[in-house]
């Protein structure tokens, strides 16, 4: 975790951040648009949205563009990544309150909806369960949650991670960066099978998760508090 925090605090890594995820996550911008659509189905027009793992601000910008009356509380442990989020939000920055820290540093709510994108794979299963339990406590009953992160069958992990790297190369990521990312993911990410991820959501008190996004090593679900 200390290596991860150092990476997301490194000025050069932060400056390049918005270029990286679209090369590694198939359909990332579509994922952001789908997230806004799914949440809008079940939230009031002037909803208050909790965004856990808000650094970079790309999903908040997409949601702010789509839903002009939504307000956001974004939480991330990296001050530098939250600074980038403010820049990314641009004219929408006044609609977002950004908080440095983890789920326990988020406001109590209650929120009308929440997102947690490209974040939970950094946490151990026990920490995911605790984090999701705390997140659910901050939501109104029945409020929707969208999560998406690295999740794939673990019985053929090597093959799936090779596909992850191959997609990044095909998307134009520099080969040395892809090699470093592949090594880091292999050694450090807490990847689980989709079944395990769904079980953790249920353990945290969310209703049966519905898969809406699947792309190589990535999965996304919508569920409700």
C-alpha positions in Angstrom: 0.0 0.0 0.0 2.9 2.4 0.7 4.2 1.8 -2.9 0.7 2.6 -4.2 0.4 5.8 -2.2 3.9 6.9 -3.4 2.8 6.3 -7.0 -0.3 8.3 -6.8 1.6 11.1 -5.0 4.3 11.3 -7.7 3.9 14.5 -9.7 4.9 12.8 -13.0 2.5 9.9 -12.5 -0.3 12.2 -11.6 0.3 14.4 -14.6 0.1 11.3 -16.9 -2.9 9.7 -15.1 -5.7 10.7 -17.4 -3.8 9.2 -20.4 -3.3 5.8 -18.7 -6.7 4.3 -17.7 -8.3 4.5 -21.1 -5.4 2.4 -22.5 -5.8 -0.3 -19.9 -9.5 -0.4 -19.3 -11.6 -1.2 -22.4 -14.4 1.3 -22.9 -13.5 3.4 -19.9 -15.3 6.5 -21.1 -18.4 4.3 -21.9 -18.2 2.8 -18.4 -18.4 6.4 -17.0 -21.4 7.2 -19.2 -23.1 3.9 -18.3 -22.5 4.7 -14.6 -24.4 8.0 -14.9 -27.3 6.4 -16.8 -27.6 3.6 -14.2 -27.6 5.9 -11.3 -30.0 8.4 -12.9 -32.6 5.6 -13.2 -32.9 5.5 -9.4 -32.0 8.9 -8.0 -33.7 12.3 -7.7 -32.9 15.0 -10.2 -30.8 16.9 -7.6 -29.0 13.9 -6.2 -26.0 13.9 -3.8 -23.5 11.3 -5.0 -20.6 9.8 -3.0 -17.6 9.0 -5.2 -15.1 6.7 -3.4 -11.7 6.7 -5.1 -12.3 10.1 -6.8 -8.7 10.9 -7.7 -8.4 12.1 -11.2 -12.0 13.1 -11.4 -12.9 11.5 -14.8 -16.0 9.7 -13.6 -17.2 12.8 -11.7 -16.7 14.9 -14.8 -18.7 12.5 -16.9 -21.5 12.4 -14.3 -21.5 16.2 -13.9 -21.8 16.6 -17.7 -24.7 14.2 -17.9 -26.7 15.3 -14.8 -26.4 19.1 -14.2 -28.1 19.2 -10.9 -26.1 16.5 -9.1 -23.6 17.3 -6.4 -20.7 15.2 -5.4 -18.6 14.3 -2.4 -15.3 12.7 -3.6 -12.9 10.8 -1.4 -9.4 9.8 -2.2 -6.2 9.3 -0.1 -4.0 11.3 -2.5 -4.0 15.1 -2.2 -2.3 15.2 -5.6 -5.0 13.1 -7.3 -7.7 15.3 -5.8 -6.0 18.4 -7.2 -6.1 16.7 -10.6 -9.8 15.9 -10.0 -10.5 19.7 -9.5 -8.7 20.4 -12.8 -10.6 17.7 -14.6 -14.0 18.9 -13.2 -13.3 22.4 -14.7 -16.5 24.4 -14.7 -18.2 21.8 -12.5 -15.6 22.1 -9.7 -18.0 24.1 -7.5 -20.4 21.2 -7.4 -17.9 18.8 -5.7 -16.6 18.7 -2.2 -13.3 16.7 -2.1 -12.1 14.9 1.0 -8.6 13.5 1.6 -8.7 10.0 3.1 -10.7 6.8 3.0 -14.3 5.8 3.5 -14.2 6.7 7.2 -13.3 10.3 6.1 -16.4 10.6 3.9 -19.3 12.6 5.2 -22.1 10.6 6.9 -24.6 11.4 4.2 -27.2 10.0 3.7 -26.3 10.0 0.0 -28.7 9.2 -2.9 -26.1 7.1 -4.8 -22.5 6.1 -4.8 -19.7 4.9 -7.1 -16.4 3.1 -6.5 -14.6 2.7 -9.8 -11.1 1.2 -10.3 -10.5 1.2 -6.6 -11.6 -2.0 -4.7 -8.9 -4.2 -6.3 -6.3 -2.3 -4.2 -7.9 -3.7 -1.0 -7.8 -7.1 0.7 -11.1 -9.0 0.8 -11.5 -8.1 4.5 -10.8 -4.4 3.9 -13.2 -4.4 0.9 -15.9 -5.8 3.1 -15.3 -3.2 5.8 -15.1 -0.4 3.2 -18.3 -1.5 1.5 -20.1 -1.8 4.8 -19.1 1.7 5.8 -20.2 3.0 2.3 -23.6 1.3 2.6 -24.1 2.9 6.0 -23.8 6.3 4.3 -26.5 5.6 1.7 -30.3 6.0 1.8 -32.2 2.7 1.9 -32.4 1.4 -1.6 -29.8 3.8 -3.0 -27.8 2.5 -6.0 -24.1 1.8 -5.9 -21.9 1.2 -9.0 -18.6 -0.6 -8.6 -16.1 -1.6 -11.3 -12.6 -2.9 -10.9 -10.3 -5.7 -11.9 -12.1 -9.0 -11.4 -11.7 -12.2 -13.4 -11.4 -16.0 -13.0 -8.5 -16.8 -10.8 -7.9 -20.3 -12.0 -6.2 -19.0 -15.1 -4.7 -15.8 -13.7 -1.6 -15.8 -15.9 -3.6 -15.9 -19.2 -6.0 -13.2 -18.1 -3.2 -10.8 -17.1 -1.5 -11.5 -20.4 -4.6 -10.3 -22.1 -4.7 -7.2 -19.9 -1.2 -6.4 -21.1 -1.9 -7.2 -24.7 -4.9 -4.8 -24.7 -2.8 -2.0 -23.3 -0.1 -2.6 -26.0 -2.8 -2.6 -28.7 -4.2 0.7 -27.3 -0.8 2.4 -27.7 0.6 2.2 -24.2 4.5 2.3 -24.2 5.9 -1.3 -23.9 8.1 -0.4 -20.9 5.0 1.0 -19.0 3.0 -2.0 -19.9 5.7 -4.4 -18.6 5.9 -2.4 -15.4 2.1 -2.4 -15.0 1.8 -6.1 -15.7 4.5 -6.8 -13.1 2.8 -4.5 -10.5 -0.6 -6.0 -11.1 0.7 -9.5 -10.9 2.5 -8.8 -7.6 0.3 -6.4 -5.8 -3.4 -6.2 -6.9 -5.9 -8.1 -4.7 -7.8 -9.5 -7.7 -10.7 -11.9 -6.9 -13.1 -13.9 -9.1 -16.4 -12.2 -10.0 -18.3 -14.7 -7.7 -16.1 -13.7 -4.8 -16.6 -10.0 -5.5 -20.4 -10.5 -5.6 -20.3 -12.4 -2.3 -18.4 -9.5 -0.6 -21.0 -7.0 -1.8 -23.8 -9.2 -0.4 -21.8 -9.6 2.9 -21.6 -5.8 3.2 -25.4 -5.7 3.0 -26.0 -4.8 -0.6 -28.8 -6.5 -2.6 -27.9 -9.0 -5.4 -25.4 -7.4 -7.7 -26.2 -7.1 -11.4 -23.3 -7.3 -13.8 -23.5 -4.6 -16.5 -19.9 -4.4 -17.7 -17.4 -7.1 -18.5 -14.2 -6.5 -20.5 -11.2 -8.8 -20.3 -10.0 -8.5 -16.6 -12.6 -5.9 -15.7 -16.1 -6.2 -14.3 -18.8 -3.7 -13.2 -21.9 -4.2 -11.1 -24.9 -2.1 -10.0 -26.4 -3.0 -6.6 -28.5 -1.3 -4.0 -28.2 -0.5 -0.3 
